[in-house]
Amino acid sequence: MKANYLKPAIVAVFALFAALLPYITGNIYYLHVATIIGVYWVLIATLNLLVGFTGQLSVGHVGLLAIGAYAFCLLAGSQGWNPFLALLTGGVICAVIGLLLGLPSLRLPGFYFAMATLAFGLIVAELALAEQWLTNGSVGMAAPSFPAPFDTPWGFYWLVLGIAAFVTWLTWNLSRFMWGRAMVALRDSTVAASSVAIPIYLTKLVVFVFSGFTAGIAGGLYATSQSYITPDAFIVNLGIYFFVAIIIGGRGVIIGPFIGAAVLAAIPELVGPLAKYGTFFYGVILLIVVLVIPGGFGELIDRVAEKLHRREQAATRIEPDLAQLRTAIGRRA
């Protein structure tokens, strides 16, 4: 296999496995874990654009996830809206909140922007607990399901898979064309980016609003996947885990953070009785990745592709055309 086909091959394997998973396993629990990975990926895919491509350290997207979840439950449950319309409306609400949050906070330097998003996540968590008239406080509220054929575990999995694939396609296109180059230039050097007329503030704001929209969509899907939500489901640590997933996967790549999302969702299920030590395992994995492969799994994939490319170059031999060479020498003689 040629090295330049490595990444498409990995993506194809992931896609094939995801498509065949309902047929491979009849275990609903495993299907649920795969669905959670897809839900997390809807949020992390666009958060990666913000963190990995533009270099903005946001750790408060769990607040947008919570708002999207509660908006979906209130609109589709209490108000009786169509679940798909409620899901889309929750995304729009989070996009507007992302706009209002981003207008002042994106003017702050990196560390202070991270603290502003962290404060936002804390505020949302406290409001979800305190405003009982809206969220039922610590009691929580039931999440409605989607209409047929998405009202079964298999149907809901296909819905999440379709949305996740669409979001992946959007982020991939954004990253490889003009917007992607602008974001990377902004991350590497704001001075250089501004010197070539890249709108620094506008680029940050558009990416932040887009990530807010998908966080709201992920919130509605997350609520349905859990069937019942409480403020405890949206602890600030979850927002930090989203950030860690990007670091594990590798900033500035599309494939890597998906691995981070899978690790994020799978660890609580894999450790079983040790689930209370989930934060410990996240920390250990993060430490290993930072020390061994600082660029994450995305960098590891690039290294393997580079080694394969070197082998192909080394194996290439250039054979001279001796007959043509003799003919040319004979003519000159």
C-alpha positions in Angstrom: 0.0 0.0 0.0 1.4 3.4 -0.9 2.1 5.8 1.9 -0.2 8.5 0.5 -3.1 6.0 0.8 -2.5 5.3 4.5 -4.9 8.0 5.9 -7.7 7.3 3.4 -7.3 3.6 4.2 -7.6 4.3 8.0 -10.7 6.5 7.4 -12.2 3.7 5.2 -11.6 1.1 7.8 -13.3 3.3 10.5 -16.2 4.0 8.2 -16.7 0.3 7.3 -16.5 -0.8 10.9 -19.0 1.9 12.0 -21.4 0.9 9.2 -21.2 -2.8 10.0 -21.2 -2.5 13.8 -25.0 -3.1 14.3 -24.6 -6.3 12.3 -21.3 -7.4 13.9 -22.6 -7.2 17.5 -26.1 -7.9 18.8 -25.1 -6.5 22.2 -27.1 -3.3 22.8 -24.7 -2.2 25.5 -21.8 -2.1 23.0 -24.0 -0.3 20.5 -24.8 2.3 23.2 -21.0 2.9 23.8 -20.5 3.3 20.1 -23.4 5.8 20.0 -21.8 7.8 22.8 -18.6 7.9 20.9 -20.5 9.3 17.9 -22.2 12.0 20.1 -18.9 13.1 21.6 -17.4 13.2 18.1 -20.1 15.6 16.9 -18.8 18.1 19.6 -15.1 17.3 19.4 -14.8 17.4 15.6 -15.6 21.1 15.6 -13.9 21.9 18.9 -10.8 20.5 17.2 -11.1 23.3 14.7 -11.1 25.8 17.5 -8.4 24.2 19.6 -6.3 22.4 17.1 -6.5 24.7 14.1 -7.0 28.2 15.5 -5.1 27.5 18.8 -7.9 28.8 21.1 -7.9 26.9 24.4 -11.6 26.3 25.1 -12.4 24.1 28.1 -16.0 25.2 28.7 -17.9 23.5 25.8 -19.6 21.3 28.3 -21.7 24.3 29.1 -22.9 24.5 25.5 -23.5 20.7 25.6 -25.7 21.2 28.7 -27.7 24.0 27.2 -28.3 22.0 24.0 -29.5 19.0 26.1 -31.9 21.0 28.3 -33.2 23.0 25.3 -34.0 19.7 23.5 -35.7 18.2 26.5 -37.8 21.4 27.1 -38.8 21.9 23.5 -39.4 18.3 22.4 -40.7 17.2 25.8 -42.6 19.9 27.6 -43.5 21.9 24.6 -44.2 18.9 22.3 -42.1 20.1 19.4 -40.9 17.8 16.6 -37.6 16.3 18.0 -35.7 17.2 14.8 -36.9 20.8 15.0 -36.0 20.9 18.7 -32.6 19.5 18.0 -31.9 22.1 15.3 -33.3 24.9 17.5 -31.0 23.8 20.4 -28.0 24.1 18.0 -29.1 27.6 17.0 -29.5 28.6 20.6 -26.0 27.4 21.4 -24.7 29.2 18.3 -26.2 32.5 19.5 -24.8 31.9 23.0 -21.5 31.1 21.5 -21.7 34.4 19.6 -22.5 36.4 22.8 -19.7 34.6 24.7 -17.2 34.9 21.9 -17.7 38.6 21.2 -15.9 39.7 24.4 -13.9 36.6 25.3 -12.1 36.0 22.0 -10.4 39.4 22.4 -8.6 38.0 25.4 -5.1 36.3 25.2 -5.1 32.4 25.2 -4.9 31.7 28.9 -7.5 34.3 29.8 -9.8 33.0 27.1 -9.5 29.5 28.5 -10.4 30.8 32.0 -13.4 32.6 30.5 -14.7 29.4 28.9 -14.1 27.5 32.1 -16.1 30.1 34.0 -18.9 29.8 31.5 -19.0 26.0 32.1 -19.2 26.5 35.8 -21.9 29.1 35.5 -24.1 26.9 33.4 -23.6 23.9 35.8 -24.7 26.1 38.7 -27.7 27.5 36.9 -28.8 24.0 35.9 -28.8 23.1 39.5 -30.3 26.3 40.9 -33.1 27.2 38.4 -35.5 24.4 39.4 -38.4 26.1 37.6 -36.7 25.5 34.3 -34.5 22.4 34.7 -36.1 20.6 37.7 -32.8 21.1 39.5 -31.1 18.0 40.9 -34.2 15.9 40.0 -33.5 16.4 36.3 -35.8 15.7 33.4 -36.6 12.9 31.0 -35.3 13.1 27.5 -37.7 12.4 24.6 -36.8 9.9 21.9 -36.9 10.5 18.1 -39.7 9.2 16.0 -39.5 5.9 14.1 -37.3 4.5 12.7 -34.9 6.3 15.1 -36.7 5.2 18.3 -34.7 2.0 18.7 -31.1 1.6 19.8 -30.2 0.6 16.3 -32.2 3.4 14.7 -30.7 6.0 17.0 -27.2 4.7 16.3 -27.8 5.3 12.6 -29.1 8.8 13.3 -26.0 9.7 15.3 -23.7 8.0 12.7 -25.3 10.1 9.9 -24.9 13.4 11.8 -21.4 12.5 12.9 -20.4 11.7 9.3 -21.9 15.0 8.0 -20.1 17.0 10.7 -16.8 15.2 9.8 -17.3 16.0 6.1 -17.9 19.7 7.0 -14.8 19.9 9.2 -12.7 18.1 6.7 -13.7 20.5 3.9 -13.1 23.5 6.2 -9.7 22.3 7.2 -8.3 21.6 3.7 -9.4 24.8 1.9 -8.9 28.5 2.4 -10.5 28.5 5.9 -8.2 25.7 7.1 -5.1 27.5 5.9 -6.3 30.7 7.5 -6.9 28.9 10.9 -3.5 27.3 10.8 -1.8 30.6 10.0 -3.6 32.2 12.8 -2.5 29.5 15.2 1.1 29.6 14.2 1.5 33.4 14.1 -1.2 36.1 14.4 1.3 38.7 13.1 2.0 36.7 10.0 -1.7 36.0 9.5 -2.7 39.6 9.8 0.1 40.6 7.3 -1.6 38.6 4.6 -5.0 40.1 5.4 -6.5 37.2 7.3 -9.3 38.6 9.6 -8.0 37.3 13.0 -11.0 38.1 15.2 -13.7 37.2 12.6 -12.0 33.8 11.9 -12.0 33.0 15.6 -15.6 34.1 16.1 -16.9 32.1 13.1 -15.2 28.9 14.2 -16.4 29.4 17.8 -20.0 30.0 16.7 -19.8 26.9 14.5 -18.5 24.8 17.3 -21.2 26.1 19.5 -23.9 25.1 17.0 -22.6 21.5 16.8 -22.2 21.4 20.6 -25.9 22.1 20.9 -26.7 19.4 18.4 -24.5 17.0 20.4 -26.3 18.1 23.6 -29.7 17.0 22.2 -28.3 13.7 21.0 -26.6 13.2 24.4 -29.8 13.7 26.3 -31.6 11.1 24.2 -28.7 8.6 24.6 -29.0 9.0 28.4 -32.8 9.0 28.5 -32.7 11.2 31.6 -30.4 14.1 32.4 -29.4 15.9 35.6 -26.9 18.6 36.3 -24.4 15.9 37.4 -24.1 14.8 33.8 -22.5 18.1 32.8 -19.6 18.5 35.3 -16.8 20.8 34.3 -14.4 17.8 34.2 -16.3 16.6 31.1 -15.3 19.8 29.3 -11.7 19.2 30.3 -12.0 15.6 28.9 -13.1 17.0 25.6 -9.9 19.1 25.5 -7.8 16.1 26.6 -9.3 14.0 23.7 -8.0 16.5 21.2 -4.5 16.5 22.8 -4.5 12.6 22.8 -5.6 12.6 19.1 -3.4 15.4 18.0 -4.1 19.0 17.3 -4.5 20.2 13.7 -5.6 16.8 12.3 -9.0 15.3 11.6 -8.4 11.6 12.2 -6.6 11.7 15.5 -9.2 13.4 17.8 -11.7 10.7 16.8 -9.4 8.2 18.6 -9.4 10.6 21.5 -13.2 10.7 21.5 -13.3 6.9 21.4 -10.9 6.7 24.4 -13.0 9.3 26.3 -16.2 7.3 25.9 -14.7 3.9 26.3 -12.6 4.2 29.4 -15.5 4.3 31.9 -16.9 1.2 30.3 -13.6 -0.7 30.0 -12.3 -0.1 33.6 -15.6 -1.5 35.0 -15.4 -1.6 38.8 -12.6 1.0 38.7 -14.8 3.6 37.0 -14.4 5.9 40.0 -10.7 6.2 39.0 -11.7 7.4 35.5 -9.9 10.7 36.0 -6.7 8.8 37.0 -6.8 6.8 33.8 -7.4 9.9 31.7 -4.4 11.5 33.4 -2.1 8.5 32.8 -3.0 8.3 29.1 -2.5 12.0 28.7 0.9 11.8 30.4 2.0 8.9 28.2 0.9 10.6 25.0 2.6 13.9 26.0 5.9 12.2 26.8 6.0 9.6 24.0 4.1 11.2 21.1 3.6 14.9 21.9 1.7 15.4 18.7 -0.9 12.7 19.6 -2.0 9.8 17.5 -2.3 12.0 14.5 1.5 12.6 14.6 2.0 8.9 15.0 0.0 8.2 11.8 2.1 10.9 10.0 5.3 9.2 11.2 4.2 5.8 9.8 3.2 7.4 6.5 6.5 9.2 6.3 8.5 6.0 6.9 6.5 4.2 4.3 7.1 7.0 1.9 10.9 6.8 2.5 10.9 3.1 1.9 9.1 3.6 -1.4 11.7 6.2 -2.4 14.6 3.9 -1.4 13.1 1.0 -3.3 12.7 3.1 -6.5 15.5 2.4 -9.0 16.2 4.4 -12.1 17.5 2.2 -15.0 19.3 4.0 -17.8 18.2 3.2 -21.4 21.5 1.7 -22.6 20.4 1.2 -26.1 19.4 4.8 -26.5 22.7 5.9 -24.8 24.8 3.8 -27.3 22.9 5.3 -30.2 23.6 8.8 -29.0 27.3 8.1 -28.5 27.5 6.5 -31.9 26.0 9.6 -33.6 28.4 11.9 -31.9 31.4 9.7 -32.9 
